[in-house]
Amino acid sequence: MSRLTVIFLLVGAIVPLISSQCTPKTATPLLKRAVYDFTLGLMRRINQETESHFVTSALSPWALISTMSLGAANDTLKEIQNVLRLHPQKCFNNLFFNLINQITSKPSNPAAGMLERSATIFFDGSLNIKPKFLNDVTNIAASDARIVSFYDRTVTSAIINEHVRSVTNDAIDEIVTPSDLDDVYVVMIDALYFKGAWKIPFPYEDTEISAFYNSKGQQIGDVSLMYVSSRFNITSIDQIQAQVLELPYGEDTRYGMLIFLPYQNVTISRLIDSLKKISISSIYILFGNQEPQTVDVQIPRFKINTDINNLKELLMDMGLQNLFDQNTGNFPGISDYPLYVSNFIQKANIEVTEEGTEASAATAAFLESRMLPDQFVANKPFLFMIVDRQFHIPIFTGAYSKPSNF
């Protein structure tokens, strides 16, 4: 009896302590690292597939698969928790969704910078969805749920595509085709749309056609190079062998674009691999340790469209294999009907002009700093990230290496 009493007292003392540690303050750094690591893993693989010219939103599939975890079990759940770095405690994961919703909440001044996210699960009407899953999803605002008939695949695909077109403000008009829905009972959509006006716009009259070079210094084409001179956050990070410039959006500067310009002879692939040595927060620590500098900035005006039709294979390469296997995928929390993830795709695009940026996506240690010159000329391959400056979360990421006269 005394042994049982001792065990009970220990549990009674430990459980409240663990619960008290589950707060937004403790959850935020965990979420930042989880999304950042997942982003780097996906960027590395997409970069290899696209010859260092792409745009993507890793936040979108991260959120989508996190929602799947609410109905997953056994090895499927373990894989998701491991790859996405989800917390073993449900309380933390609920806070993750809450923080994601804060990041994508409607801004006070949409004209300056706007980020919208819409997550919707389309269920076939014949599928018996467990009420607990629907309650869990809606209670933490992970996703909306819609019941549709998958009998007529043409009609269903039109419904889904119209939803995506609407939530991305016509930027993406098709994410699925009728043939994509063969033997499918659930379609999960996570769509992101961003539009931001530069805090300091680039004057149109200063844009000029200029040469663009590869990482070896060889000219490979021409671009419309925009120009502005003002005070910006800028630093040089030897750990990743790149200069980093921040271009803020809007007066409230909630969002910003980080541009990573590699040192000479450093490739985009090498730069992406080295990003694991730092974090977005560490970049902003460097910015905070020094005053903004007056910089002559030149970056191309550009537009990138990326269709990632093999996202399933890339995610499998990252370690998410169980959920894609029709024999091992385990989602008993969604339905008694055996489910697995048959496909995963994403379409994303970005347009950067003198006025600002428009982007969309649908998915189905301390550092050293050194003095910089007063010029930042992105006339060679570079990386970019659109980030939430409050939470230091990457929203859109990409690379530019194929010049065009956009």
Secondary structure, 3 states (H helix, E strand, C coil): CHHHHHHHHHHHHHHHHHHHHCCHHHHHHHHHHHHHHHHHHHHHHHHHHHCCCEEECCHHHHHHHHHHHCCCCHHHHHHHHHHHCCCCCHHHHHHHHHHHHHHCCCCCCCCCEEEEEEEEEEEECCCCECHHHHHHHHHCCCCEEEEECCCCHHHHHHHHHHHHHHHCCCCCCCCCCHHHHCCCCEEEEEEEEEEEEECCCCCHHHCEEEEEECCCCCEEEEEEEEEEEEEECEEEECCCCEEEEEEEECCCCCEEEEEEEECCCCCHHHHHHHHHHCCHHHHHHHHHCCCCEEEEEEEECEEEEEEECCHHHHHHHCCCCHHHCCCCCCCCCCECCCCCCCCCCEEEEEEECCCEEEEEEEECCCCCCCCCCCEEECCCCEEEEEEECCCCEEEEEEEECCCCCC
